[in-house]
């Protein structure tokens, strides 16, 4: 297929057919779907005609090779020009083989395994007929009250950008047309969705353009540089204008400045939401603002279908805007090879072989193990197989461990903690729930107490239900629910060594757990093979290596609390500071309970001989930071060596530390490795007051260490 073919096709389309190409409808609208006609909820009032459906450009939420082929076949019979549908879905951290939630994947600091998980998700989804995934979400997050932190990789722009790149590459591969085991990637949510006020979903975002460019935009740009074919708009405002109708953000920055010529799609219903936002009086005005802002596909509202033709006839919208939007949609279909093969990779027989195959499940188990973060260990872990264990808590046998964006993942497929440990020990383990996730009964508590009294060691499996985080999962109380805290309190009274394993989608306030138990393992929502991975970790067959990519607050009142913050004119702890009149809380520390980059191991590491190759750096030159890292313990392990830099004096106040590099190394007991990082002037640049992206001459401090708080420092001058 040539570009001329697409232009000829566009020339044959009527205005109504063009407008319909920009509509995305859910599966029940389509005649070939098995649930066709089940139009419920808000869909009832959309007033979508059969003619519109016959010309619609894309489908939301269809799945399964048989189903998708049936929808496509019927559509091609009824579409006048035989234009195939795009099939899109939320394949966020797995299709049927579910990997850990993205915040957990971030905590692995394992880019290779993250890319492999995206490849597997794409392969399973593509063989089931899907063409596009709404992933990765690269929103920078600093507020654990926001439920969607589980879908991000954390609070750092550098690290988020690194994960954005590998996930896009994993989903898309090198050739969307000829490699049908791939998906087109849609990076989201553009822009700054993770900065919603109060951590409340869909809420206002208010920040300077400089902050936007410095911290929130880099990960989106990294995804686009990796080739992401699509971008999804955010629900929130940016500089007072909702992103979906924000011409400055979408057309001026995204398209003109960055050169993005792919497909821009709204989030669900976001075009019509310009009305309650208060920037459009009605649907017609919402459609006008969205198309002028550069939005191509409208997801699950009908402002384009109802008003775009009229707006063009009234000359309020130039017809060229419609043509360019439609052409972008057609070009994506061409890149995917849909005009030659509208069914692409959909294959019922191969579907059976690929989905949840042994290789995919093993990768999910490996990533779950590398994503877990050991937060505390008072010589309790690893457990010994001969120890009599009491497994207690709502997640002891609970299978709600996939997370809130697990798409087609089935909890029936999930390996529970009990099943994982039984498989490890090759014998039955007695478990008691002690309480439910949010409620408790005294009988359950007493059974748990009795079981704990008969054991040598207690493992408490605690956490949030998946619905307590994710989209619309905002919370002001980020402690474990009260019945679980009571369960912890009563069990530790027995005096047995106690390990807490946590399942959750956000950083938690761990008071009532961290101070009472002997060891705490943050497992997140670990996915399909979670229980097997946890058993490997508890019994030392895998040494924990995960490190936090989002700070855990000491108190929710500190939020937002993050490592790369600014200093103040009255910093706490300064040599000449007064006791009271400094930037501090009277009732809480400033520092988080656990900082960015933190995570323990079953071995210990020593950092020494940290040095810089030179004392000055000029543009065009490089400087090498070098440190020796030794495994001083008795077991092999993986250490994540982290490099941070501080610009001591800038035109704009600069963060106390910024991550600029990391390396994950394997060390046998007693082994030492030399880790080197290359520093260039480009890494020292930032957005100045005039938004120019340059560096300042002067002193810079380089930090190296196991996390953002425990570091060694050396300085150099940029000339």
N, C-alpha and C positions, 0 to 999 in steps of 0.2 A: 504494500500500500504506500502511495506517495502523498506528499503534502497536497499535490494538485487534486488527488482524490477527495481529500477532506474539504478543500475549498469548493470543489464541484458539488459535493454533498450538501455543504452549507447553502450553496446557491439554489439548490432544489427544495430546501425546507421553507415551509410557510412560517410566518411569525408565531403562530400558535404552537407549531412543532418545535421551534427554537426555544420558546419560553418553557415548554414542558421538559426539555432536556435539562433545565436548571432546577427541576424539582426532584426531591428525594422523598419517597414514601416508604412506609413500613410494609412488611411482607403481606399482611392480610388484604391489602388493596389489590393484589395481583391475582388474576384468574387462575393461573397455573399453580398457585400455592395450595397446599393441603388444608390450610386454615383460612382459605379465601372467604371473605364475607364476614369474618369475625371482627368487625369494626366496633371498637369499644372506647369508652372514656372520651378524651378530647378529640379523638379521631372522628367521632360521630358528626361533629359540627364543622368539619373541614370542607364539606360540599364539593368533593372531588368527583368529576364526571368520568364516565368510561373513556371518553375521548382523551382526556388528560392522562389517565393511566396508560392508555395505549401509546402515548408519546413520551412518557416519563423517562428520565435519563438514568436513574439509579434506584436501587433497592436497599433498604436498611434492615438488617437483622435476619436475612435469610440464611439458612445453613443446611448442610447435607447435600451430597452430590445429586441424589435423585430429585430432591425438592428444587434445587437451584436449576437443574437442567429442565425440569418441567416448567418452571416460571419463564425461563429464557425461551424455550421452544414456543410456548403460547404467545409470548410477547412478540417474537419475530413473525409469527403468523398474522398478528394484528397491526403491527407497526408498518405504515405505508412504505417507508424507505428501508426497512429491515435493519434499523440501528439497534445494536445489542444493548442490554442493560449492564450497568456496573453494579456488582454485588459488594456491599460494604458492611462491616461488622466491627464490634469492639473486641478484637483479639489482643488483649492488653498484656497478660503474662501467661499465655498459653491458650490453646484451643480446647483440646480434651485432656492432654497431658498438661497439668497446671504446675507452673513454676512458682517460686516465692513471689510475693507482691514486689513491685518495683523498688520500694524503699528498702526491702530486704536485699534485692539484687544489688542495689547500690552499696549496701554494707559488705558485700563480698569483695568489692574493689577489684573484681575479676572481669576485665573487659572481654577477654576471649570467651569465657563461659557465658557472659551476658549476650554476646553476639550469637553464640551457638543456640541459646534458648530462643532467640528471635527467629533463627533459621528453622528450628523445629516447629515453633508456633505457626510460621508461615507455611511450612510443608503440610502440616495437618489441616490447616484452614484451606489452603489452595486445592488440595485433593478433594476437599468437600465443596469446592465451587466458589469460594470467596475470592474477591479480587483486591480488596482494599481493607487495611486495618486502621482504626483510629488510634494509632500509637506511633511513636512513644509520646507520653506526656512528659514534657521537660520543664514544667513550671517550677521555679525556685520557691522553696517553702521555708518559712521561719516560725510558723505558728502551728503547734500540734493540735490545737483545738479544731482546725480545719480537717475534716475527714479525709479529704483527697490527698493528704500528705502520703498516704500509702501508695499512691500512683506515681509519685515523684521519686527521684533518686537522692533528694536531700536539699541542703541549705547552701551548697557551694556552686558558684557558676562554672568554675573550671571542671569540676568532677561531673556535674550535670552535662556539660558539653561533651565530655569524653564518652559518657554512656549514650548520649543522644546519637553520636556518630555511629557507634558500633551497632546500636539497635536498628537504625535505619539501614545500615549495610546488611545486617542479618535478615531483616524482612525482605529487602528488595534484591539482594544479590547484584550481579553484574549485568543481567539481561532479562528484563521483565517479560519480553516477548517470547524468547526461546527457552527460558527456564521457567516452566509452569509450576515449579515448587516454591514460587515467590509470591509476595503480596506488595502492592504499592503501599507506601507508608504515608500516613497523614499525621504530621507533628501538631501537637496541641499544647495549651490553648493560647492562642495569640491574642493578647499578650498580658502577662503579669497576673494571671488568674490566681496564682498562689499567694498573692498579697492582699487578699480580701480582708477588710477591716473586721477585727474581732474574731477572725478565723471562721466567720459565718459564710457558708456557701452562697454563691451568686451575689455577694455583697460588693459594695463600693471599693474600688482601688484608687488611692490618691497618692501620687508620688511625683517627684520632679522628673523631667526628661533625662537628666543626667543619671539619676539612680536607675531609671528604666534601662538605659543603654549600658550602664556599668555592670549591673548585677542580673537583671531579668532577661534581657535580650540575647546574651551570648549563646545560651544553649539552643535557642531556636535557630540562630544563625548557623551553629555547628551542624544541626540536623539538615538544614538546607544545603550547606556545603557538601554534606554526604550524599545529597541527591534526593531528599524527600520529595515525592511527587505532589503532595498535598499539604495544605495548612488548614487547621480548623480555628475559627474565631472563638474568642472567650466570651463568657456571659457578662463579664464585668465592664465597668467603665475604664477608660484610659484618658486621663486629663479631662474628665468630666463628660466624655462622650462614649457611649457603649461601643465596644470594639467592633461589633458587627456592622455598625453604620459609621465607622470612624475612618474617613477618607485620609486624614493625615497619617494614621497608623498603617492602613492597608494599602492604599494606592501609592501614597507618597513614599513611605518608608519601605514597606515590604516589596512592592512591585518596582518602583522607580529607583530608589536608592540601593536596595539589595538585588534587584534584577530577578526576582522570583516570577516565573511565567507559568507556574503550575496552577492547579485547581485550588481555589479557596472556597471552603464550605463552612456554613454556619453550624453551630451546635444546635441541639434539638430545640426548635421553636424560637431561636434567638432573634430572628428577623422581626417577628410579630412582637417580641418583648421590647422592641424599641418604643412601643406605645406606653406600657407601664413605667418604663424608664423615664419617660417624659421628654423625649426628643422627636417623637412623631405623633401627630394628632390622630392618625388613623392608619389602616393597612396600606393604603395607597402611598402615603408619605413614607412609611417604613420601607416599602419596596423601592421607592426612588432613592432614598438615602443608602440602602444596601448596595444597589447596582452601581451607583456613583462611587461608592467606597471601594469597589472592586470585587464584591462577593459574587461568586459564580453559582454555587449550588445552595439552595434554600432547603434546609432539613425540616421536614414535618410541619411546615406552615405553608400557606398558599397565597402569600401576598404577590409574588411574581406572577403566578398563574392567573390571579384575579385582576391585576392592575398594570402589569408591565407593558402589554400591548397598547393599552389606553394611554399610558404615559408617553410612549413613543409617538403615537398618533397626535397627541397634544404638544409634541416637541419639547416636553419637559425632560425627556431622556433621549439622548442620541442613539439611533439604531445601531451605531457601531459598537456601543457598549454591550449590547445584546449579542452581536456577532462574535466579539472577541471572547466573551464568556462561554458561548456555545462551542467555539473552536477549541478552547482549552479542554473542555470536557471530551470532545471528539478525539483530540490528540492523546489524552490519557487512554481512551479506549483503543486507539491505534497502538500505543506503546505496549499495552497488555496483549496485543494480537487478537482482540475480540472480533474484529471484522472478518478475519480469516477463520478464526476458531472461537465462536461465541461461547462455547462450553469450556474453553481453556483447559484447566487441569482437572475438572470435575470427573471423578471415576469411582463408581460404587465399589468395584472389586478391590482396587488399590487402596481405597479408603479403609477397608477392613484390615489390610496389612500394615498400613502406616500408623494409624491412630493408636496411641498408647502402646506402641511397640516397646520391646525391652530396652532398646537403645535410648529411646526418648525418656522412659521412666528412670533409667540410670542417670541420665543427665540431670533430670529434675531432682533426684536424690543428692547428687553431687553438689548442685547449686544450693539446695536447701541447707546442706551441711556447711558450706562455705559462707552462707549468708547469716548464720546464727552468730550472735555476739555474746561472749561470756563477760558478764558485768561484774561478777563477784565470785570468789572461790576461796573459802577458808579451809583448804586442804580436804575437801569432801569429794571433789571430782578429780579424776574419773572414778566411777563406781567400780567395784569388783563384782564379778559375776557370781561369786559365792555368797554375797551379802543378801540377806532377806529383805526384799524391797516392799514398801507399801506405796502403791500408786494411787494418789488421791487428787480429786479436783474435777471440775466440770469438763475439762479437756482430757481427762485420763482415758476415757473411751469415746469422747466426743469427736465427731468427724467434721465439725465446722471449722476447718483449718485451711480452706482454699483461698479465702479472702473475698471481698465484695465485688471484684471485677473478674470473676473466673469464668465468665461466658458459659460454655457448655460443660465445664468441669462438674463432675458429679461427686457429691460427698460420699456416695456409696463406693467410689473408687479410692477414696482417701485412706492412706495407711495411718491409723490412729497411733497414739503413743503406746497404748497397751499392746497393739498388734506388733509394733516395731520392736518393743522390748521382748515380747514372747518369742518372736522370730530370732532375736539375738541370743536369748538364753535357752531356746529350745525347750521351754516349759511354760506352763500356765502361770500367769501373774494375777493375783487377786487385786481388784481395784474397787474403789468407792468414790462416788462423786463428791460427797461432803456437802455440796450445795450445787444449785444450778448457777448459770452465769450471773443472773441478776436477782434471783430469789433463793431463799434457803428454808429448809425444814429441819427441825431439831432431830428427827429420826435419822436423816442423812448425815448430819453432823456427828451424832453419837456413833454411827457405824464407822465413820472415818476415824474417829478418835480411837476406837477399839482396834481397828486395823493398824493404825500407826503404833499403838502400844505393843503390838506383837512383832514389829519389824526391827531391823537393824538400821535402816535408812529410809527416809521418806522422800518421795518425789511428788511435788505439788504441781499439777498441770492447770494453769490459771490463765485468764485473759478476757478479751472482749469477744462478743459475738461479731461475726463479720458485718452485720448490718449496723454496728455501732461506729463504723468508720466508712470510708468510701464517699461517693457522691451523696450529698444531703446528710452526711454523718457528722455534722459539727457538734461539739460538746464543750461545755464549760468546765465540767468535772472530768479530769483525765486520770483519776485514780482508778484502780480496780473497783468494781461494784462492792458495796458494803458487805454482802454475804460472803464474798471471797476473802475480804480482809478479816472478817471474823473467823473464817475457816483457818487462815494462816495463824491468827493469834492463838486459837485453841490448840492447833496441832503442835506448834513450837513449845507450848507449855509442857508437852510430854518429855521433851529433852532429847529427842533423837536427832541425829544429823539430818538436816532438811534442805532439799534442793528445790528451787522454784523454776519451772519452765514456763515462759510467757508467750502467749499467742495474741497478737494485736497488730493493728495497722497504723499505729502512731507512737511516738514517744510518750511515755506515761510518767506521771508523778508516782514514784515507787515507794513513797513512805508507807510503812505498814507491811512492806515486803522486803526491801533491801536491808532494812535495819533489823529484821527478825530472823531471816533465813541465813543459812550458811553459804549458799551458792545461788546465783541467779543466772539463768541462760535465756537470753532474748532470742526466741525462735521466730518471731513475727507470725504472719500467716504463711507457712512454708510450702503449701501446695500439696499435690497428689501424694508424693512420697515423703511427706513431712515426718511421720512417725518413725520410718526407717532411718532417716537422717538424724533424728534426735537420739535414737538408740545408739547409733554410731558415735555420736558426740558424748553421751552420758557414760559410755563404757570405754571411751578413749581410743576407739578404732579410728576416729578422725579427731585431730587436734583442732579446737576452735581457732579460727583465724579472722573472723569477721570483725569489722570496726565500724562504729556508728558514722553515718553521713548526715545525721541530724541530732542536735544536742538534746539531751533529756533534761527538762527543767527540774530544779529543786522544788519549785512551787509554781503553780499555774499563774500566779501573780507576776512572775518574772517575764512572762511571754509578751513579745517575742524575745527569745534569748538565743544567740547564735555566736559562733566563734569569731567571725570576721567583722566585728563591730568597731566603731570609732572610739577613740579616747575622748575625754572631756577636759574642760579647763580645770576641773577639780577632781582628778581621778582618785579613786580609793587606793590607798597604799603608797601614794607618792611620798617621797622623803619629807617634804615640808607640809604635808597635808594635816589639817586639824582633824580631830576625831569625828566631829559631827558634820561639819560643813563640807562634805564631799559627796560625789554622786554615788549613793548607796541606798539600800533599803534598811530600815530600822529593825525589821522583823524577819529578814531573809538574806542569805548571801547574794552577791551579784552573780557569782559563777553558777553554771548549771550543775546538776547532780553528776552528769556524765557529759564530757565535752565531745565535740566533733572529732572523729578519728579514734575514739577510745575503744579498746577491746582487749581482753586478757587471753591468755593461752595456758596450756598445761606445762609449758616450758617457760623459761625466762630469756630475755635478750639484753645484751649490753651494747651500748653505742659508745665508740671512742675514736680518737684521732680524727675528729671532724676538722676539715680544713678547706680553704678556698685556694684556688690555683694562682690568684693574683689579688692585689689590693685595689686595683682600679679597673674600670671597664669603659670602653668607648663603643660608639655605634659601629656595627659591622664586626665587632669582636665577640668572643665567647669567654665565659668564665666557668670553671668547673668546681662544683661543690662535691666533696668526697668524704665519706664516713665509713668506718668499719663497723659491721654489725655481727655480733657473735651470739650463738645459741649456748647459753650458760647452764641449761638444764639437762634433763636426762632423756627427753624424747624429741623426735624430729618435729619441726613445725614450720609454718609459713608466717613471715612477718611482713607487714605493710609499712615500708619506710616512707615517711612523708616529708616533703620539702615545702616550707613556707617562706614568704618574703614580706618585709615591711619597708615601705618608703617613709623614712623618718620625717622629712619635711617636703610637703607638696603645695601646689597652689590651692588644691582642695584637700580637706582633711582626709587622710588615708587610713584604711583599716589597720588594726594592730598586727594582724597577720592575714596573709592570703595564700591559699594552697596554689602552688605553681608546678608541682610534680609529685609523683609517687612511684614506687616500684615494689612489687610483691616478690619476695625471695623465699626459697626453701632452704632450710638449714638443718643439717643433721646435728645431733648432740656434740658440742665442742667445736663445731665448724664456724669459721669466720668468713664473711664475704665483704668485699669492698663495693660499696654502692656509689655510683657517680651520677650527678645531675648536671646538665649543661644549662647555663643561664645566659640569656641574650638580652640586649636592650629592649627588644620587642616585648619581652615578658614584663617589663617595668612600666609600660604605657598605661594610661588611664584617661578617662574623659575629663577634660578641664572645664572651667566655667563656661567657655564658649563652645563646648562640646567637641573641641578638637581632641584627637586621640594621640597623645604624645607622652614622652617621659620628661622628668625633671632631673637635672644634674644634682648631685648631692649624695648623702649617705643612705645606704640600704643595709638592712639587717637580714641575713639568711638564717633560717631556723631549720633544724633537722631533728626528727624524733618519732616516737611511736604514736603520738597523737598531737592535737593542737595545743595542749597545755604543758606537756612534758617535752621540752625541747632544749637543744644546745644551740648557741648563737655565734655567728661570725659576721663581720661587717666588711663592706667594700664601698668605694666611691664610684659613682657614675660621672664621667667627665663629659 
